C-alpha cells in the first residue's frame, strides 16, 4: 500500500489551510462513503464513462448526485 503524502497543494499553501483528513484520502477509506454494487444498463453506462474522460470526476460522483437529488424529492 502506498504511503500517504503529507505534501500540501499550492492552493492549500496559498490559502494557508491544511486539508481535512476526509479530503486527503480516497473514497474507499473515507467513512463518508459506502461501497455498493448496482446493476446498470451497459449502453448508458458506457456513454457516461466516455463523457467523463478528461474530467476529474468518476461514475460514483454522478450516481451520488443522482441519489441525493432523488432523495430530496
C-alpha positions in Angstrom: 0.0 0.0 0.0 1.5 3.4 -1.0 2.4 5.8 1.7 0.1 8.9 2.1 1.8 12.1 1.2 1.9 15.0 3.6 2.6 17.5 0.8 0.2 20.3 0.6 -1.0 21.6 -2.7 -0.1 25.1 -4.0 -3.8 26.2 -3.4 -3.7 24.9 0.2 -0.5 26.7 0.8 -1.8 29.9 -0.8 -4.9 29.7 1.4 -3.0 28.9 4.5 -5.2 25.9 5.0 -4.4 22.3 5.8 -6.7 19.8 4.2 -9.1 17.9 6.5 -8.5 14.2 6.8 -11.5 13.2 4.7 -10.2 15.2 1.7 -6.8 13.6 1.8 -7.8 10.0 1.3 -9.7 8.1 -1.3 -13.4 7.2 -1.3 -12.8 3.6 -0.2 -11.1 4.7 3.1 -13.4 7.7 3.7 -16.1 6.8 6.3 -18.5 9.2 4.5 -18.7 6.7 1.6 -20.1 3.1 1.4 -19.1 0.7 -1.4 -22.2 -0.7 -3.1 -22.9 -2.9 -6.1 -25.6 -2.0 -8.5 -26.7 -3.1 -11.9 -27.0 -0.6 -14.7 -27.6 -0.9 -18.4 -24.5 -1.2 -20.4 -25.1 1.4 -23.1 -25.8 4.4 -20.9 -23.0 3.5 -18.5 -20.5 3.2 -21.4 -21.7 6.6 -22.6 -21.2 8.1 -19.1 -17.7 6.7 -18.9 -16.9 8.2 -22.4 -18.2 11.6 -21.3 -16.2 11.5 -18.0 -12.8 11.1 -19.9 -10.7 14.1 -19.2 -12.7 15.3 -16.2 -11.7 14.8 -12.6 -15.0 13.0 -11.9 -16.0 9.4 -11.9 -19.2 7.4 -12.2 -19.7 7.3 -8.5 -19.8 11.1 -8.4 -22.6 11.1 -10.9 -24.5 8.3 -9.1 -24.1 10.1 -5.8 -25.5 13.4 -7.2 -28.5 11.5 -8.7 -29.2 9.7 -5.4 -29.1 13.0 -3.5 -31.4 14.7 -5.9 -33.9 11.8 -5.8 -33.9 11.7 -2.0 -34.6 15.4 -1.8 -37.9 14.9 -3.8 
